Amino acid sequence: MMQRLGWLWSGVALVLAVAGAQELATNRLAQLQEQITQTQALIAETTNTQEKAHWQERLNLLEQDRKNLQQRLALEAKERTLTERQSHQADYRLRETLRAISTDVSTPSNELSRIDFAIRLLKVQRGDLERSRQMALTSTQTNVEQVAEMDQQLRVSDEDITARLLEREAAEARVHLVSEAGRIDEALRNAELNPTVTLRLLREKQTRLALTQKARQDTEDLIALNRQRRDGLVAALALAQEKATHLAAEEALVNKKSTGVKGWFRAQFFSGSAEKKHLTKRLQLQQQQLAAMDEIITLNTKLRELLDCEAQCLQNERATLLARFEQRLLWPAALLVTLVVLYVLIGRVLMARLVSKDQQIVGRRITGYLCSFAGLVVLVTFFFEDLRSVATILGIASAAVVIALQDMCSAFAGWFVIMSGRKFAVGHRVDIDGHCGDVVDIQLLRTTLVEINNWLGVDEPTGRIIVVPNSFVFRSKFFNYSYLHPFIWSKLDITVTFETPVAEAEATLRRALEEETREEFAAAREAARSHEQRYGVADAVYQPKFYVFIADSGVQFRLVYCAHYRRVGATRNRINNRILKDFAAQPSLQFAYPTERHIPTPEKGGLHVALDRPV
């Protein structure tokens, strides 16, 4: 965790370096100027020719560095000036483009409604004409000329509907243009002059910029498609004009040859005049279509220019806000770097000298937690506006979060109880839920133990690690072997036979117990003062205790002694060795063990046993 935190703070320090690059360059220029002044003074004071040449070379290098740095600062200043100028130019272009566009959406909306009504009317008329044509075709006396006239009228009606649809599309383009202009104008009027730079604001600017660029690209694609449609309309208009020219030439030729009876009959059967009349209407409608398409292209071009200006303004605003955000990062980054330095200074330097080795890990961990919490406070303060919405969501969902994470919250609260109560610490030997072990680590959510005893039967590590959630402090009892002082009580049971002299066995055992535990009891009496100072009463009388019991197999002596919790086994082993040695030196002292005595019956040569018979 601390390693990840170190990487995070290193990244923040990098941001700090980027944000303060300009200030560092200015300080560097001042330092160079001071070094040049000092070098010039040294050259003036030096009389040695070689030293003067050396300092002169040094002066030349410093002046070259100063010149390069001044050029760099000048270029950066020029770049900033150009950026500001471009920003002002983009804003000016956007406002000028908006002034050229009317934001009144009611007029194009009314025009759109009028065109929709006209289109519906034309479609109804065309439907009636189509039904009349079908009836004429299915009639027993089909009039070919009438059907041909209807076909021409249907073509004219189709061209009229197409022209109206293009006019409707132009009206929609105008409505879209006016709507976009109104949106941009309202955004400019409602924009804050000096907003607080937050990540949310930067994200909103980036989102708006992406949407504007996408809309601009869609408009560009639409313009290209409309240009292709216009080319098709131009080609269709050219064909219609060419056909109209051919019909005019044919009509002139017919009129020229219409003298006499033969010419009169030719003129009667010539149908080009009717077709020419319908073709003229179609030409007019196709010209209307072309004019509507030109208007669509013009409106889309204006929309593209408007979106271009808006995208440029958004890019400039985002660049300005990003620069201000980097400047804002200076103080929190400096505070985070300071916290890192404090953590290194306290955790790695001071604790290594002031705290014992077994407490250094806990001390460093607590120092890391405190520094992390302080860093979190700094970041929350800096990103407060960005975290407000998250806090609102968490506030609404807090109940669900607590229920879902109740074990984690309980473990986290248990860590505070452990650290504040200090009932056990790293290095202590504890028994938690029947698991005995030495505490090696206490983290926010769990405590780590090295298991002791278990199947070994002696107070030695088994090699296994026990991980216990810190919530155990709320739901179970735990035992600490080393709280206040490290001495605990233990017992040793020795059983001798009934034939063993009890007084002699008691004296031997008492002497062995007292002599082998003299040092332990002296240290325990000294350590027990901490218990009396804390609670006002002594926890026990620290002297060897001796008890006698009559057991099934003999006389049992219970030896009660105290020892350091890490040396209980060694002390017991020492007492056992002393007792075995003393008993071996006195043959009258015999250890008891489970035995069976068989009394022989008369049949086996034993004593006669009279059995009482029931009456």
C-alpha positions, 0 to 999 in steps of 0.5 A: 500500500505504501509503495502504491502511495509512493508512486501516487505522490511521485506522480503528483510531484511530477505534475508539480514540476510541470506546473512550476516550470515557468517559475523555475526557469525565471529563478534559474535566470536570476541565478545565472545573472548572479553567477555572472556577476560573481564571475566578473568580480573574480576575473577583476580580482584575479591576477593569475593569467591561467586562473583569469582565462579559466574564469573567462571561459566559465563566464562565456559559458554562463553568458551562453546559458543566460542567452539560451534561457532568455530565448526560451523564455521569449519563445514561451512568452510569444507562444502564450501571447499568440495563444491568447490572441487566437483565443480572442480572435476565435471568440470574436469570430464566434460572436460575429458569426452569431450576429449574422444569424437570426435567433428567431426560430418562430419564422422558420418554424411557421414556414416549415408548418406551411410547407408541410400543409402544402406537401400533404395537399399535393400528395392528396391531389396526386393520389386522386390523379393516380386513381383517375389514371387507373380508372381510365386504364381499366375502362373499356374505351381507353383514351390514349391521349387522356392517359398520356396527359395524366402521365405528364401531370403525374410527372409534374406532380412528382417534381412539385412534391420533390421541390416542396420536400427540398424546401422543407429540408431547407426550412429544417436546416434553417431551424437547426441553424437558428437553434444551434445559434440560440444555444451557443448564444445562451451558453456565452451569455450564461458562461462564468467570467472566472469559474473555479477550475475543477476536473468536472469543468474540464470534463464538461468542456472536453465533452462539449468539444467532442460533441461539437466536433462530431456535429461539425463532421456530420455537417461536413458529411451532409454538405458533401452529400448535398453537393452530390445531390445538387450535381444530380439535379443539375444533370436532370435539369440539363437533360430536361432543357435539352429535351425542351430544345428538341421539342421546340425544334420539332414544333418549328419544323411541324409548323413549317410543313403544315401548309396544305391538307397534308400539313394540316393533318400532320399538325393535328396529330402532333402532340409535342405542344402538350408535352412542351407545356408540361415540360416547361412546368417541370423545368420551373419546378426543377429550378426551384429544386436546385434553388432549394438545394443551394439554400440547403448547402448555404445553410449547412455551410453557415452551420459548419462555420458556426460549429468551427468557431465554437470548437475553436473557442472550446479548445481555447477555453479548455487550454486556458482552464487546463493551464489554470488547473496546473497552477492550482495543482502547485499548492496541493502537490507541494503539500503532498511532497511535504507529507512524503518528506515527513513520512520518510523523515519520521518513519525512516530516520527518527523512529529508527533512533527513538523507537525499539525495533519491534515497534518500528513497523507499527510506528511506520504504519501509523505514520503512513496512515496519518500521512495518507489521511492528511494527503486525503484531506488535501486532495478532498479539499482540492477536489471538493467540487468534483467530489460533491456529486459523489458524496451526494450519491454515497449519502443517498446510498449510505445505508446500502453501503453500510449493510453491504460492507458491514464486515469491512466497517466493523473491522475498520472500527476494530482497528481504532479500538485496538490502536486506541485501547492498546490492549495488545501490540506487535510482539505480544502473545495473544489467544484469539478464538482459541488460536494462540500466536505472536502478533506480527502485524496490525493492519486496518482490517486484519491482525496477523499472528504467528501460530504457537503450540497447537500440535507441537505441545510446546510453546514454539512456532508451528510455522503457520500464519493466522489472519484474524479480522479486527472485528473480533474485538466486538464479538469474542474474548481474547487473551493477552499473555504479555499485557503490562508485564510478560510473566504468566503462571503455570503448573506442574503435577507430580504424583508419588506412590502411597508408600513414599514418605510424603514429608520427604517428597514434599521437602524435595519438591519444594526445594527444587521449585524454589531454587529453580524459579528464584530468578523468575519470581524476582523478575516477576515481582519487579515487573508486577509493579506496573500492574499495581501502578495502573490498577491500584492493586497487585494482581498476585503474590509472586512466590512459589506455591505448593499444593498436595492432593490425594489422587487415585494412584498416589499423592499428587503435588501441584507446583505452581510457578511463574515464568516469562511467557516465551520461556514457560517451556524452558522453565518447566523443563528445568524444573523437571530435570531437577526433580528427576535428579533429586528423586534418582538420588533418593530411592525412597521417593517413587513416582506413581503411575496407574497400576492394577492389583489382583487378589487371588481367590481360594481356588488359586491358592489364595485366602478364603473369601466368604460371600454373603448369600441373599435371604 
